[in-house]
Amino acid sequence: MRYSPESLIAFVTAAQTGSFSSAARQLRKSQSTVSAAIANLEADLGLVLFDRSGHQPHLTDDGHKVRMHVQAILAASDTLDALAMRLANRIEPRLSFVLSDMWKAAHYDPLLHAFSARFPDIEFECLIAEDEDVIDLLQAQRAHMGVIRTQPHYPAEISASRLHVKTEMAIFVAAQHALAQQPSVTQQQLATVRQLCLNTYTRNERQSEEGIIWSAPSLMLLEMAEQGFGWSILPRWLVAQFGHQVLVELPVAGWPQLIEMDVVWSKQYPPGPAGFWMIDNLLMQKDPALN
């Protein structure tokens, strides 16, 4: 391939994030490096991919067409890399797996037993994180792979595959809370009561414009809800397994909801055969209760 992978990734990331500076932050490179990589790709193709006349660069018509082909090239490259890793059978000495608290523990336990039997000599580490923090751990090479709530967009260097297993989320509050006494609860009523909201270390902006919010980067929100500090959106399985029978589910229109989950890993720093074994087995899991 005469086009460098770095140039292709820089181009797709800049198109996705909307600026060269944002792409540089996401790729952990300097802006000049990203700009040069995109300029080199334009020179190789003989095309102008970005209109740079405004405050922010915008894809040209040619850029939009090229983007689809570049994404296909990167996807094919990822598939080939994963196949080569599986066939090489060079087992990595250590696997770091970052896990969302939303993922049901019942799916994790049998997988870990099978992994232990298949790879008894590997050092294994499990981290707990959510959303952007999972992506950040992968990009920083702190983790090799993870399970995460499906995100609207992923960085160009992150691979994601949809799991068959979903998580059922509902709105909970302490039994002694005033909302727990209502036969039905509206969104307007929720807006007048403190929300216990999942946040991340990476995310800085406030997610909601309404009401008072307390937040935490993990589902320690369960304990905060049990103490009566407010209402929270929590996995049903988590409340059933780790709650102390002090929370009640609120009857809110549109709830409970099924949340999609993905397995994710870095294209630049992919796991070895043991990690891909884990990915393959995650993708084979089913949840007969929800599917």
N, C-alpha and C positions, 0 to 999 in steps of 0.2 A: 504494500500500500504506500503510495508516494505521499500521501497526506499524513502528517504526524498525528498520533492519537491525542497529543496535547493540544494541537490546534483544533481538532474536531470537538474535544470536550470543552475548550474555552469558548468556541463559537456557540455550542448548544447552551452552555451555562449563561452566557451573556444574553442570548435570545430569551431564555427563561426568566432571568432575574431583571432584565430591562436596562442594565447598565454594565459597563466594564468594571467599575469599582465594586459593585455588588458581586459580580462574578469572581473578582479577585478575592474578596473576603470569603466567599463560599469555597473556593478552591485553595485557599490559604497560600496565595501567591501575590506578588506585587501587581499593581494595575498595569505597569509598563510591560510586564511579562505576558499578561493576558492580551493587551492591545497588540503586542508584537506577534503573538501566536495567531490572532485573528487576521492581522495584516498579511502574514505569511500564507494563510489559507486562501485569502482573496487573491494574492499574487499567483499561487499555484493554480487556482481555478480560472483566473483571468476575469473575475467578476467582483462587483462591489456588493457586499453582503449587508452592510449597514450604512444607513444615511446618517452622517455625523454632523449635519448642518445645524441641528437643534441642540437644546440643552442636554438631552439624552439621546443616545443612538437608537435608531429604529430600523428594523429589518426592511430591506428593499423587497420588491416583488421577487427578484432572483433569490434573495436571502430566505424568503418563506419557502420557496420550492427546494432550495438546497437543504434547509433544516430537516425536512422530512427524510431525505436520503441519508443525511448524516446520522440521524437517530437510528435508522435501520442498520447502518454500518456499525455503529457502536453496540447495538443490541446483538448483532451477529458475532462481533468480536467477543462480547461477554459470554455468549453461549460456547464459543470455541475455547475460551480460557477455562471455563468451568469444566468442560469435557476433558481438556488436557490435565487439569488438576485431579479429576477423578481417576483417569487412566494411569497417571504417573504413580499413584499410590504412595506418595511420600508423606507419611503421616506427620502432622505437626506435633511438636512436643507439648503445646499448650493451646487451649481454646477458651476464649473469653466471650461469654454469651450475655447480652443485656436484655432484660425481660421487663415487659410492661406488667404492672399490677392488674391490668384489666384482663390479662389472659388467665383462663381458668386453671387452677393448680392441678386439677384432675387430669389435664392433658399433659402437664409437664412431668409429673411423677413417673408414669410408665416409660416415657421417652428417655428420662435420665437413667432409669434402670437398664434399658436396652443399650444406651450409650456406654454405660459403665462396663457391661459385659463385652461389648464390641471393641472398646478402646480402654482396656484396664490401666494402661500405663500413662495416659495423657493427664496432664495437670488441667483441671477444669475450674473456671471461675464464673460465677453468676452475679451480675450487677442488676440493680433495679433502677429504671429510668422511664420517662415518658416522652413521647412526641419529639420535639426538636432536640432534646437532650440525648436521645438515642442516636440521632443523626450526627450530632456533634461528637459523640464517643467513637463512632465509626470513622469519621473524618480525621479525628486525632489519633487514630490507630490504638485507641484505648480498649476497643472491643472489636471482635472479628465479625459478629453477626448479632441480630436481635429480632425480637418480636415486638411489634408496635401497632398502635391504632392506625388504620389506613389514613395517610395524609393526602391532602388535595394535590400536592406537588412534591416531587423528590429532586434533590440536586442531580445533575447529570452523571455524577460519579457514583451514585447510589443505585444498586439494583434492588427491586422489590417484587415479590410474588405474593399473590393473594392466597391466604389460608382458607380452607373449607370451614374451619371453626370460627364461629362468631361469638361475641360477648353481648349478653343481654344487660342493658343499663336501665336503671329506674331512678326515680327521685325519692329520697328518704329523708326523714326527720325524726328526732327523738320522740318517743311516745308521749312525753309530758308537754311537748311543744303545742302551742295554740293551733297550728296548722293541722296537727294530727287529729283534731276533733272535727274537722270539716268533712262533710260527705263528698265534696268535690272541691278541687283547688284550681284556680285559674292562673294564667301567666301574670295577670295584673296583681293578684295576691302575692305571688312569689316575688314580684319586683319590690314589694314593700318590706320584705324580710331578708336578713343577711344570707347571702349565698356563700357556701364553702366550695371554692372553685379550684380545680386542678390547674396548676401553673408549671412552668419549667424554669430552670436556671437560665436558659438561653433567651426565653421570651421576656421582653421588657414592657410591651404595651399592654394596656388594660383590655380585656376581652369583651367587656360589656359596658354599656353606657348607663345602665339602670341599676339602682339599688347599691347597697353596701356589700363589698366583697372581702372575704378573707380567703387567702389562697395558700397552697402548699405544693411542693414539687413531687409529691407522692400521695398514695392513697391512705396516708395517715389522716386524711379527711374523714375516714370512717370513725376514728376516735373523736375527732372534733364534733362530728354530728352526734355521736353518742352522748357527748357532754352538753348537748342542747344549744350549741352556738349558732345553729342555722340549718338550712337545708342543703343537700348535696346530691349530685348525680353520681351514683355508685354502681359497680357491677353487682347484680343480684347474687351471684355465687359468692362474692366476697362477704356480703352481709350475712348470708346464710352460714358460711363456714367459719368466719372469724368475728362476726358480730356477737353481742352478748344478749340478744333478744330484747334490746331496748330501742330498736329503730322500727319505724313503720313506713310502709311504702305509700306515697301520696297518690291519690287518684287524679292525675293530671292528664288532660286530653293529649293524645299523641305519644304517651308513655305507657309501658316501657318501649325501648327501642333496641334493635339489633345493630351492633357496631361491627364493621368489617375489621379484620386484623391482617397484617402483612408480615412476612419474614423479610428482613433487609440485610444487606451486606455491602461492603465497599467494592467497587470495580477495580480501584487502584490497588487496594490491599486486601485481596480476597482471602477467605479462609482456605485451609488445606482440605484433604480428603475427609477428615473427621468432621470438619465444619459443614462440608457439602453433604455428608451423610446425615447430619442433623437437619439441614435444610430439606433434603429429600423426604425424610421421615415426617417432618412438620407438614409438608405439603400433602402427605398421604393421610393425615389424620382427619377423622370425621367426627361430627357431633350429632348422634342420632336424635338427641333431645331437641335440637334446633334446626335440623335440616330434613 
